[in-house]
C-alpha cells in the first residue's frame, strides 16, 4: 500500500512539474525585484459589456517569465504582467518569492478567459494550473477579478491575440 502511494505521489509530482523547467535551468534564480518590463495596453471585455483597461508588463523571454512578479511589494490596480507562452500550452505557475497575493487569469489563443485563480497565496509552492492549454497568463492584483466581475468566457483584447482595439 505504501509503495503504491509513493509511486502515485512520484507520478503526480512529475506531471505537475512546470513546463518551463528548461527556462528555469537557463536563467539564474533572481534574488530581488527586477526592473519593470516594457508595457502594453490590454483590455478585458466583460460578459455584460464593460471594458477594463490595464497597462501590463510583457514577460516574453524565459528569464522574464521565471522572475515574473517575484519580490514586488505591490501591483498597480490598473497594471499587471502578461506572460506570453508563444503557443498554446499548459500554464503552471507558483508563488515562490512572490510577496503579494495575485489573481491569475489563464487566456486561450483566441483571447477568451479559460480559467481564473483568485487571491493566490504569497510564497506558496503550490502549483496553480491553467487546466488546459493557454496562450498566455495574466497576473493582476489580488481581488481585481472579483471587484471588476471578470469571469471565465470574458474576452481579453491585446495585440498578442490579434484582437487589439
C-alpha positions as CSV (number, residue, x, y, z in Angstrom):
1,X,0.0,0.0,0.0
2,X,2.8,2.4,1.0
3,X,4.7,1.6,-2.2
4,X,1.6,2.3,-4.3
5,X,1.2,5.6,-2.6
6,X,4.8,6.6,-3.2
7,X,4.5,5.6,-6.8
8,X,1.3,7.7,-7.2
9,X,3.0,10.6,-5.5
10,X,6.0,10.4,-7.7
11,X,3.8,10.3,-10.8
12,X,1.8,13.3,-9.6
13,X,5.0,15.3,-9.0
14,X,6.3,14.5,-12.4
15,X,3.1,15.5,-14.1
16,X,2.8,18.8,-12.1
17,X,6.4,19.9,-12.8
18,X,6.2,23.3,-14.6
19,X,6.7,23.0,-18.4
20,X,9.1,26.0,-18.2
21,X,11.7,23.9,-16.2
22,X,14.3,24.2,-19.1
23,X,13.9,28.0,-18.9
24,X,14.5,27.9,-15.1
25,X,17.7,26.0,-15.7
26,X,18.9,28.6,-18.2
27,X,18.1,31.7,-16.1
28,X,19.6,32.2,-12.6
29,X,17.2,32.5,-9.7
30,X,16.5,36.2,-9.1
31,X,17.4,37.5,-5.6
32,X,15.4,40.7,-5.6
33,X,13.0,42.9,-7.5
34,X,13.8,43.2,-11.2
35,X,13.3,46.3,-13.3
36,X,9.9,46.8,-14.9
37,X,9.4,45.2,-18.3
38,X,8.1,47.0,-21.4
39,X,4.3,47.7,-21.0
40,X,1.4,47.3,-23.4
41,X,-2.3,48.1,-23.2
42,X,-4.7,45.2,-22.5
43,X,-8.5,45.4,-22.4
44,X,-10.8,42.9,-20.8
45,X,-14.3,43.0,-22.2
46,X,-16.7,41.7,-19.5
47,X,-19.7,39.4,-20.1
48,X,-22.1,42.4,-19.7
49,X,-20.1,44.6,-22.0
50,X,-18.0,46.8,-19.6
51,X,-14.3,47.2,-20.7
52,X,-11.5,47.3,-18.2
53,X,-8.2,48.7,-19.4
54,X,-4.8,47.7,-18.0
55,X,-1.3,48.7,-18.7
56,X,0.6,45.4,-18.3
57,X,4.3,44.4,-18.3
58,X,5.1,41.9,-21.1
59,X,7.0,38.8,-19.9
60,X,8.0,37.2,-23.2
61,X,11.6,35.9,-22.6
62,X,12.3,32.9,-20.4
63,X,14.3,34.9,-17.9
64,X,11.4,37.4,-17.6
65,X,8.9,34.6,-17.1
66,X,11.0,33.0,-14.4
67,X,11.1,36.2,-12.4
68,X,7.6,37.4,-13.0
69,X,6.2,39.4,-10.1
70,X,8.8,38.0,-7.6
71,X,9.9,40.2,-4.8
72,X,7.5,43.0,-5.7
73,X,5.6,44.6,-2.8
74,X,2.6,45.8,-4.8
75,X,0.9,45.5,-8.2
76,X,-0.9,48.6,-9.5
77,X,-4.7,48.3,-9.7
78,X,-4.5,49.1,-13.5
79,X,-1.4,47.1,-14.1
80,X,-0.1,43.5,-14.0
81,X,2.0,41.2,-16.1
82,X,1.2,39.2,-19.2
83,X,3.2,36.0,-19.8
84,X,3.2,35.1,-23.5
85,X,3.9,31.4,-23.9
86,X,4.3,31.8,-27.7
87,X,1.9,29.0,-28.4
88,X,-1.0,27.2,-26.5
89,X,0.4,25.1,-23.7
90,X,-0.3,24.2,-20.1
91,X,0.5,27.1,-17.8
92,X,1.7,26.1,-14.4
93,X,2.6,28.9,-12.0
94,X,3.7,29.2,-8.4
95,X,4.1,32.0,-5.9
96,X,7.6,31.3,-4.7
97,X,9.3,34.6,-3.7
98,X,6.1,36.4,-4.7
99,X,5.3,38.7,-1.7
100,X,1.8,39.8,-2.6
101,X,-1.4,37.8,-3.5
102,X,-2.3,37.8,-7.1
103,X,-5.3,36.9,-9.4
104,X,-4.1,34.7,-12.3
105,X,-6.1,34.8,-15.5
106,X,-5.4,32.0,-18.0
107,X,-6.2,33.0,-21.6
108,X,-6.9,30.9,-24.7
109,X,-5.2,31.7,-28.0
110,X,-8.4,33.5,-29.2
111,X,-8.3,35.8,-26.2
112,X,-11.1,34.2,-24.2
113,X,-10.5,33.5,-20.5
114,X,-10.2,29.8,-19.8
115,X,-9.7,29.9,-16.0
116,X,-9.1,32.2,-13.1
117,X,-7.2,31.6,-9.8
118,X,-8.2,34.3,-7.3
119,X,-6.2,35.6,-4.4
120,X,-3.2,33.2,-4.7
121,X,-1.1,32.6,-1.6
122,X,2.2,34.6,-1.4
123,X,5.3,32.4,-1.2
124,X,3.4,29.2,-1.8
125,X,5.0,26.4,-3.8
126,X,1.5,25.0,-4.7
127,X,1.1,24.7,-8.5
128,X,-1.6,26.9,-10.0
129,X,-2.7,25.3,-13.2
130,X,-4.5,26.6,-16.3
131,X,-6.4,23.3,-16.6
132,X,-5.7,23.1,-20.3
133,X,-3.6,24.7,-23.0
134,X,-3.5,28.5,-23.0
135,X,-1.6,31.1,-25.0
136,X,-1.0,33.5,-22.0
137,X,-1.3,34.0,-18.3
138,X,-2.2,37.4,-16.9
139,X,-1.3,38.3,-13.3
140,X,-3.3,41.1,-11.7
141,X,-3.5,42.5,-8.2
142,X,-5.5,40.1,-5.9
143,X,-9.2,40.9,-5.8
144,X,-9.2,42.6,-9.2
145,X,-11.2,39.9,-11.0
146,X,-13.9,39.8,-8.2
147,X,-14.0,43.6,-8.0
148,X,-14.5,44.1,-11.8
149,X,-16.6,40.9,-12.2
150,X,-14.2,39.4,-14.6
151,X,-15.2,35.8,-15.4
152,X,-14.3,32.7,-17.4
153,X,-15.5,33.3,-21.0
154,X,-14.8,37.1,-21.0
155,X,-12.5,38.4,-23.7
156,X,-9.0,39.8,-23.4
157,X,-8.1,42.2,-26.2
158,X,-4.4,42.6,-26.9
159,X,-2.0,42.5,-29.9
160,X,-0.9,39.1,-28.8
161,X,-4.3,37.6,-29.5
162,X,-4.7,39.5,-32.8
163,X,-7.8,41.4,-31.5
164,X,-6.4,44.6,-30.1
165,X,-8.7,47.6,-30.2
